[in-house]
Amino acid sequence: MSRVVCIGEGLLVLRGYDDSSLEHATLLARCVGGAECNVALALADLGLDVSWLSRVGEDSFGRLLLTQMRRGGVDVSAVVRDPERPTGLYFKDRVEGRSSMRYHRAGSAATALDAALIESSPALGGVDLVHVSGITVGVVEDPSAVVDALLRRRDAEGWELSVDLNWRPVLWGSRDPEPLLRLLRGADLVLAGADEAGVAFGAEDADAVVDMLGGRPTVVLKDDAHRACVRRPGGGHVEVPALTVQVVETIGAGDGFAAGFLAARLSGEPDAVCLRMGHLQAALTLATEADQASAAAAPLRALLRGATEEVWAGTRVGPDGVEVPEGARA
């Protein structure tokens, strides 16, 4: 079984119960949030051996995060509990079917995630893949030192480094995003939206993104036409359309895509299948209110893995599940 470590910020998410706005809610629902937590939970649900490396406050929110991650099948033994800093949280406000987020993460335990933790953690020994996002690089106090430590540890240990761009302009403000660009260029796999790469670094198209990243990483790009492609160093190119989805909530869909893609990649699947599995997990996440969605059952994943293009194009995903064209399950 492949071993994966997800490094990054964990957040407690609070939202109005029954999808009500925070202004009018009298009860709040709670769940786990944070890009790397979302990926870790989805990977664990897909059957991988997953650990989470981070820092949380020695408070009730931190204890709840650890409990929820354990229940989701994620090893949290490497997480540091900080007695001085709080656990971060965000509020999800739903108004007229659209969500907005209010983050409370300044000075949180996760912002103190540093190079020393990455250099010393035994969790990063003997793993197959480490996954991190641009959000974590943006929230830590010394992003340059964290990036240097990640690249050094990868080179020493030999695992694959996966980075999801997850560009958030508010996290960088007037700071130079050079450490993030350096991490992307040093990664083995980069996942990004073509639009966010353009906003972050001025890349006008897929070719410009690949050129900007310097030739080392395999690049997975998602675009506004609801397609995703894999661009390999040396020129390999595979593209797969997304599934048709009845969208309930968009938050977490990119993390779902990352998890589906990574799980298939670690199983040795070809790029086209990795893209399909990414699309499937993203679609399931889009069809639920939470930031994560349960994985499709193994027989359904196997069916869609080898489905014809017609069956793939005719598959629909919604709150009630996945519907494949009649006769496709025969």
Sequence and secondary structure as in RCSB ss.txt:
>XXXX:A:sequence
MSRVVCIGEGLLVLRGYDDSSLEHATLLARCVGGAECNVALALADLGLDVSWLSRVGEDSFGRLLLTQMRRGGVD
VSAVVRDPERPTGLYFKDRVEGRSSMRYHRAGSAATALDAALIESSPALGGVDLVHVSGITVGVVEDPSAVVDAL
LRRRDAEGWELSVDLNWRPVLWGSRDPEPLLRLLRGADLVLAGADEAGVAFGAEDADAVVDMLGGRPTVVLKDDA
HRACVRRPGGGHVEVPALTVQVVETIGAGDGFAAGFLAARLSGEPDAVCLRMGHLQAALTLATEADQASAAAAPL
RALLRGATEEVWAGTRVGPDGVEVPEGARA
>XXXX:A:secstr
  EEEEES  EEEEEEGGG  TTT SSEEEEEE HHHHHHHHHHHTT EEEEE EEESSHHHHHHHHHHHHTT B
 TT EEESSS   EEEEEEETTEEEEEEE TT GGGG  HHHHHH GGGSS SEEEEEHHHHHHSS HHHHHHHH
HHHHHHH  EEEEE    HHHHTTS  HHHHHHHHH SEEEEEHHHHHHHH   SHHHHHHHTTTSSEEEEE TT
SEEEEE TTS EEEEE  EE  S  TTHHHHHHHHHHHHHHTT  HHHHHHHHHHHHHHHHTSSSSS     HHH
HHHHHS  HHHHHH EEETTEEE  TTTT 
